[in-house]
Amino acid sequence: MPVIANSLLDGYLLSNAIGKGIVIAQLLGSVAMFAVIIGKWRELGFVASASRRFMHDFSSGGDVLEYYMNRRPTVCSGLENIYKETCERLLRIIAPNSRALLAGRDPQAPGAAALTSREIELVRGTCENVLDDELIRVESSMSIIATVVALSPMLGLLGTVWGVLDAFADMGSAGSANLAAIAPSISSALVTTVVGLIIAIPGVCFFNALNSKIRRITSDMEGFADELMGRIACDYQGRAV
């Protein structure tokens, strides 16, 4: 490893301005990428933990609105935000004194003001809109990782090709095909490609690992949204109007 590091450093020092600029850009991109990776890893871990706690508390209740009325959930995860916004929309539609009469009873019973199919669809629309917002939020910043992973090798290839062109141009100007004369130039030209690959390889691994976590979280959100609307329909929907 020290030998490789020394070779890279020597090659960087021998590079032209274009090569040095590309290496600096690659390193700055890698700093941004790994900062995003660390932050995203912590964020997804927190969201997953908060979602598990919320699902445990929510599943232990009876009426779909019981957790909201008793706990007033704080928005610590996407599931809680979906639940909170959907419940607020539902409560804006029904009268507060009708909630106890609606849940778990015949919608046509005296005093019950069951929701129509259209009102259920309004609640469903709110639930789906919040779900879409949460899916976008949980996938945010991933484009930074993907961009750095894709651009680093491409910038490295550009720097290498540019360096090789300069090396052959110098060889032509000197009128000599002596390998010893152009070997340092070619070696320094390869540095940008090596740096790009060093950045891209772990970036791909972390990107795939984060994507796996995101898929699990988004699957949980979509499943919860379907379950929530199913329970609301069962508890509150009257005869279609």
C-alpha positions, 0 to 999 in steps of 0.5 A, spaced: 500 500 500 505 505 501 508 503 494 502 504 491 500 511 495 507 513 493 506 511 485 500 515 485 503 521 489 509 521 484 504 520 478 500 526 481 506 531 481 508 529 474 501 530 471 500 536 467 495 542 470 489 538 467 491 532 470 491 535 477 485 539 476 481 532 475 484 529 481 482 534 485 475 534 482 475 527 483 477 527 491 472 533 492 467 529 489 469 523 493 468 527 500 461 529 498 459 522 496 462 519 503 459 525 507 452 523 504 453 516 505 454 516 512 449 521 513 444 517 509 446 510 513 444 514 519 438 517 517 435 510 514 437 506 520 433 512 525 427 511 520 427 504 520 428 504 528 422 509 529 418 505 524 418 499 528 416 502 534 411 506 531 408 499 528 408 496 534 404 502 538 399 502 532 398 495 531 396 494 539 390 499 538 383 498 536 380 504 532 384 506 527 384 513 530 386 511 537 393 512 536 392 519 533 387 521 539 391 518 544 398 519 542 398 525 537 404 522 533 411 526 532 413 525 525 420 521 526 419 516 520 415 516 514 410 511 517 408 516 522 407 522 517 403 518 513 398 516 518 398 523 521 396 527 515 391 521 513 388 522 520 388 529 520 384 529 513 379 524 516 378 528 522 377 534 517 371 530 514 368 527 519 365 531 526 369 530 532 363 527 536 361 522 530 368 518 531 366 514 537 359 512 533 363 511 526 368 506 528 366 499 529 359 500 528 353 499 523 354 506 519 346 506 518 345 506 526 342 512 529 347 518 530 352 515 525 355 519 520 358 514 515 363 516 510 361 516 503 365 513 497 367 519 495 370 522 502 374 515 502 377 517 496 379 524 498 382 521 504 386 516 500 388 521 495 391 525 501 394 518 504 397 517 497 400 524 496 404 524 503 406 517 501 409 519 494 412 525 498 415 520 503 418 516 498 421 522 494 424 524 501 427 517 503 431 517 496 433 524 496 441 525 496 442 518 492 443 522 486 449 525 489 452 518 490 450 515 483 453 522 480 460 521 483 460 514 482 459 515 474 463 521 473 469 519 477 471 513 472 469 518 466 473 524 469 479 519 470 479 516 463 478 523 460 485 525 464 488 519 462 487 520 454 489 527 455 495 525 458 497 520 453 495 525 447 500 530 451 505 524 452 505 523 444 505 530 442 512 531 446 515 525 443 513 528 436 516 534 438 522 531 441 523 527 434 524 520 439 521 514 440 525 513 446 520 509 451 524 512 457 522 519 455 515 518 455 514 513 460 513 518 466 508 522 462 504 516 461 504 513 468 502 520 470 496 520 465 494 513 468 493 516 475 486 519 474 483 513 472 486 509 478 483 515 482 477 514 479 476 507 480 478 507 487 473 512 488 467 508 484 468 501 487 466 502 494 461 508 492 458 502 488 458 497 494 455 503 498 450 505 493 447 498 493 447 497 500 443 503 501 438 502 495 437 495 499 435 499 505 431 504 501 427 498 498 425 495 505 423 502 507 419 504 501 416 497 501 414 498 509 411 505 507 407 502 501 404 496 505 402 501 511 398 506 506 394 500 503 393 497 510 391 504 513 386 505 508 383 498 508 382 499 516 379 506 514 374 503 509 372 498 514 371 502 520 368 509 516 365 507 510 358 507 509 354 505 503 356 507 496 353 514 494 
